[in-house]
Amino acid sequence: MKIVEVVAAIIQDGDKIFATQRGYGEFKDGWEFPGGKIEQGEMPTEALVREIKEELDTEITVGKQIDTVEYDYPQFHLTMHCFLCQVISGDLTLKEHEAARWLTKETLDSVDWLPADEGLIDKLKKIL
């Protein structure tokens, strides 16, 4: 089975977490934490800074890693390294996603998370 290794930004602002809705592909309309694939020779934190700049035109600082999610989708195995992040500059402009929301502990369950991202929700409720 193919292994896909990605990074995800848990962008936090006080008691809120930033979530994005996919605008394309097999998982279109599902909610996820922004990020993407790690390129050859890249450290996970470097990949995350690059992906958020590309997808959201925003500079972030990458904080501590809160989880590595291992999830088997039908076509591939996903390894997703998840980091708490903060915005340094930029307005989180959606370039690839169709929607985004700031969610609180109480509203984290209000969106339809992709299966791999869903595993983070209980952990995030404890952090918030």
LINPE-V449145 format. One record per residue. N is the residue number from 0. RES is the residue in three letters. SS is DSSP state (helix for helix, strand for strand, loop for the rest). PSI is psi in whole degrees, 0 to 359 (* if undefined). Layout:
n->(N | N)
res->(RES | RES)
ss->(SS | SS)
psi->(PSI | PSI)
This chain:
n->(0 | 1 | 2 | 3 | 4 | 5 | 6 | 7 | 8 | 9 | 10 | 11 | 12 | 13 | 14 | 15 | 16 | 17 | 18 | 19 | 20 | 21 | 22 | 23 | 24 | 25 | 26 | 27 | 28 | 29 | 30 | 31 | 32 | 33 | 34 | 35 | 36 | 37 | 38 | 39 | 40 | 41 | 42 | 43 | 44 | 45 | 46 | 47 | 48 | 49 | 50 | 51 | 52 | 53 | 54 | 55 | 56 | 57 | 58 | 59 | 60 | 61 | 62 | 63 | 64 | 65 | 66 | 67 | 68 | 69 | 70 | 71 | 72 | 73 | 74 | 75 | 76 | 77 | 78 | 79 | 80 | 81 | 82 | 83 | 84 | 85 | 86 | 87 | 88 | 89 | 90 | 91 | 92 | 93 | 94 | 95 | 96 | 97 | 98 | 99 | 100 | 101 | 102 | 103 | 104 | 105 | 106 | 107 | 108 | 109 | 110 | 111 | 112 | 113 | 114 | 115 | 116 | 117 | 118 | 119 | 120 | 121 | 122 | 123 | 124 | 125 | 126 | 127)
res->(MET | LYS | ILE | VAL | GLU | VAL | VAL | ALA | ALA | ILE | ILE | GLN | ASP | GLY | ASP | LYS | ILE | PHE | ALA | THR | GLN | ARG | GLY | TYR | GLY | GLU | PHE | LYS | ASP | GLY | TRP | GLU | PHE | PRO | GLY | GLY | LYS | ILE | GLU | GLN | GLY | GLU | MET | PRO | THR | GLU | ALA | LEU | VAL | ARG | GLU | ILE | LYS | GLU | GLU | LEU | ASP | THR | GLU | ILE | THR | VAL | GLY | LYS | GLN | ILE | ASP | THR | VAL | GLU | TYR | ASP | TYR | PRO | GLN | PHE | HIS | LEU | THR | MET | HIS | CYS | PHE | LEU | CYS | GLN | VAL | ILE | SER | GLY | ASP | LEU | THR | LEU | LYS | GLU | HIS | GLU | ALA | ALA | ARG | TRP | LEU | THR | LYS | GLU | THR | LEU | ASP | SER | VAL | ASP | TRP | LEU | PRO | ALA | ASP | GLU | GLY | LEU | ILE | ASP | LYS | LEU | LYS | LYS | ILE | LEU)
ss->(loop | strand | strand | strand | strand | strand | strand | strand | strand | strand | strand | strand | strand | loop | loop | strand | strand | strand | strand | strand | strand | strand | loop | loop | loop | loop | loop | loop | loop | loop | strand | strand | loop | loop | strand | strand | strand | loop | loop | loop | loop | loop | loop | helix | helix | helix | helix | helix | helix | helix | helix | helix | helix | helix | helix | helix | loop | loop | strand | strand | strand | strand | strand | strand | strand | strand | strand | strand | strand | strand | strand | strand | loop | loop | loop | strand | strand | strand | strand | strand | strand | strand | strand | strand | strand | strand | strand | strand | strand | loop | loop | loop | loop | loop | loop | loop | strand | strand | strand | strand | strand | strand | strand | loop | loop | loop | loop | helix | helix | helix | loop | loop | strand | loop | helix | helix | helix | helix | loop | loop | helix | helix | helix | helix | helix | helix | helix | loop)
psi->(138 | 140 | 128 | 123 | 123 | 169 | 150 | 136 | 119 | 88 | 119 | 140 | 99 | 241 | 19 | 150 | 141 | 126 | 147 | 152 | 126 | 138 | 5 | 168 | 187 | 327 | 24 | 140 | 348 | 151 | 144 | 173 | 135 | 154 | 207 | 192 | 146 | 128 | 161 | 128 | 1 | 142 | 150 | 318 | 323 | 317 | 319 | 315 | 315 | 313 | 317 | 325 | 316 | 314 | 327 | 2 | 45 | 140 | 133 | 160 | 141 | 122 | 216 | 150 | 128 | 343 | 158 | 114 | 130 | 123 | 133 | 107 | 163 | 322 | 344 | 164 | 130 | 129 | 115 | 113 | 121 | 126 | 141 | 136 | 160 | 148 | 131 | 309 | 155 | 169 | 18 | 56 | 125 | 113 | 332 | 346 | 157 | 344 | 164 | 154 | 149 | 123 | 143 | 175 | 321 | 335 | 4 | 329 | 5 | 355 | 163 | 89 | 147 | 150 | 316 | 323 | 329 | 327 | 343 | 344 | 314 | 321 | 320 | 326 | 326 | 324 | 320 | *)
